[in-house]
């Protein structure tokens, strides 16, 4: 398998394992991020989220569909940043497919007419995957003493 394919596999695997991300949109000249639960579907080459039609993010995406998804597992020292294009959809079949117990905190049922699907089609991603906090600190301390650069794990940028 080509290195790029391995890196793509790593992006999808890390994002799925972490599950939650900060979705960043643009509002005027500012950036705005909020936590979101991602539904990751590699076979669609897409990240899906349930959202409410009254949310600010819908307007922000309509004004500028370029978004960033930032997944982070600080304890495991694993991070993924994904750039892509977002669209808001009123796909009732997809809403029913994505609706799960956590969604009940926001809506009574998948039939709530206010629910929308936010779909992100990724274009570029980067990941950082290190061996963990304790090992990373040991490697940084060793590097500080020896003057060498620490090997803190894997990092790659890929087109998706």
N, C-alpha and C positions, 0 to 999 in steps of 0.2 A: 504494500500500500504506500502511496506517495506520502511524503512528509506533510504536505498541505492537507491531505485527507485525514491523517492522524491528528493534526491540529484542529481541523473542523470537528472531528469526533470528540476531541477533548473539550471544545467550546460547548457543544450540545450536552455532553455528559456533566460538566461542571454546572451549567445553568440548571439542568434538571435536578441535580443533587441539592443545589442551594434552594431553588424554588421561588424564593421571594426576591424582588429586586426594587431598586429605586427607578421609577420611570421619570425621565426628565423631558419636559416640553419647553417650548419657548413662548413667552408672553411679552410682546413688545420687545424691548431690549434686554429683558431679564430671562433667566432660566429658572424653572420651577420643578422640583422633584418631589415625588410622593411614593410611599411604599405600595407595592402591588404584588398580588399572588399570580405568578405566571403559569399558564398552561402551555407546555412546550411540545410542539408537534413537528419533529424533524421531517417527517414524511411530507408535510405541507410546506416545509422551509419557513415556518412561522411561529411567532409567539402570540398567544391569545390571552386576553384579560376580559373579565366582566367589568362593566362600568355603568354608571347611571347617566341617562340622557341630560340630566340637569347639572352635571359636573363641569367645572371650568376646563378640564383637560380636553373636552370635546371641542370647545371653541378654540382653544390653543392649537389643537391639531388641525382644525379647519384652516386656521391662519398660517400655520407652518407645520407640515406633516413630518419633518425631520425630528427624530427622537433618539434618546439614548437609554438603554437598559443597563443598570449597574448592579450586578449580583456580587454579594460579598459574604464570605465565611471567614471572619477574622481569626477565630480560634484555630481553624484548619489552615489558615494562610492561603486561601483560594479565592481568586477574584476573576470576574469576567465583565467586560464592557462590550456592549453590542450597539452599533449604530444602525438605524434603519428608517423606514418610512411607515408611518402609522395611518390607519384608516379606521373610521367608526362605521360599524355595520349593524343593521337591524335584522340579523339572520336568526330567526326564532329556532330553527333546528340546531344551530351551533350553540345557542344560548342553553337550550335543554341539555345538550351534550356536555357542556362545561359546568353546568350548575351542580354544586356539591354542598355539603353541610356548611362549610365556612361562608358560602354565599348567603345562607339564611340569616346571617347577622345583618345583612343589608336589605334583603328582599324576602318576601314571604314564599315565593315560588318562582320557578322559571317562566311562568306566564305573566309576571309583572310587566306591564307595557313600558316601564321606564328603563329596563335593562337593555344594554347594548353590548356588542362585542367590539373590543378594541384589538385590532390585528396589527402586528408589527412584522413587516417583511424585512429581514436583516440584510445588510449590504456589506458590513465590515465588523470584525470582532477582534478582540485581543484578550488573552488570558494570562494569569500569573498563578502558578501552582507550586508552592514551596512545601518542604517536608514537614512543616508545622512550626509553631511558635518557639518551643524550647530549642529545637535543633537549629532554627534560624538564628536565635540569639547566640548560641554557641558558635556558629559559623561566623557571625558578625564579630564576636569578641576575638576569635582566632585571627580573623582578617585584620582587625584593628592592631593586634599585637604583631603580626607578621608583616603587615603592610600590603598583603595581597588582597585582591577583590574577592568577596565571598560568593560562593555558588549558592544562591538562594532558591534554586529550583528552575522550573521551566517557564518560559515566556514566549509567546508567539502571536503574530498578527496575521489574520487571514481574511480573504474575501469570502463572503457566504453566498 
